Amino acid sequence: MAKLDPAQFVRDVRQEVSRVTWPSRKETLVTTGLVLAMSALAAVFFLVVDQLIQLIMRFVFKIG
């Protein structure tokens, strides 16, 4: 079993973090905007589908 060396672990973590390619501020903002837009689009889509299903069920079962 390997020995646990906290100092070596911290060095390894710092080395790995230095290899990470971090997104720029612009890339982060664009990606965030796209996520928000797609979430809004999905919400509207499911609202419309829900209303259509409700309308069909009312018609089929003659409710309301």
KARA-V852501 format. One record per residue. N is the residue number from 1. SS is DSSP state (@ for helix, = for strand, . for the rest). PSI is psi in whole degrees, 0 to 359 (NA if undefined). OMEGA is omega in radians with two decimals (none if undefined). Layout:
N&SS&PSI&OMEGA ; N&SS&PSI&OMEGA
This chain:
1&.&138&-3.09 ; 2&.&146&3.12 ; 3&.&146&3.14 ; 4&.&115&3.13 ; 5&.&100&-3.09 ; 6&@&322&-3.13 ; 7&@&318&3.11 ; 8&@&323&3.10 ; 9&@&314&3.13 ; 10&@&318&3.10 ; 11&@&317&3.13 ; 12&@&319&3.13 ; 13&@&315&3.14 ; 14&@&321&3.13 ; 15&@&318&3.14 ; 16&@&318&3.14 ; 17&@&325&3.13 ; 18&@&339&3.13 ; 19&@&347&-3.09 ; 20&.&136&3.05 ; 21&.&106&-3.08 ; 22&.&142&3.12 ; 23&.&152&3.09 ; 24&.&170&3.12 ; 25&@&319&-3.13 ; 26&@&315&3.13 ; 27&@&320&3.13 ; 28&@&316&-3.14 ; 29&@&318&3.13 ; 30&@&315&-3.14 ; 31&@&318&3.11 ; 32&@&317&3.10 ; 33&@&318&3.12 ; 34&@&319&3.11 ; 35&@&315&3.13 ; 36&@&319&3.14 ; 37&@&316&-3.14 ; 38&@&325&3.09 ; 39&@&318&3.11 ; 40&@&318&3.12 ; 41&@&317&3.11 ; 42&@&320&3.12 ; 43&@&316&3.13 ; 44&@&317&3.13 ; 45&@&311&-3.11 ; 46&@&331&3.04 ; 47&@&314&3.14 ; 48&@&315&3.13 ; 49&@&318&3.13 ; 50&@&317&3.13 ; 51&@&321&3.10 ; 52&@&316&3.12 ; 53&@&319&3.10 ; 54&@&316&3.13 ; 55&@&316&3.14 ; 56&@&317&3.14 ; 57&@&320&3.09 ; 58&@&320&3.12 ; 59&@&315&-3.09 ; 60&@&317&-3.06 ; 61&@&2&3.10 ; 62&.&47&3.14 ; 63&.&138&3.06 ; 64&.&NA&none
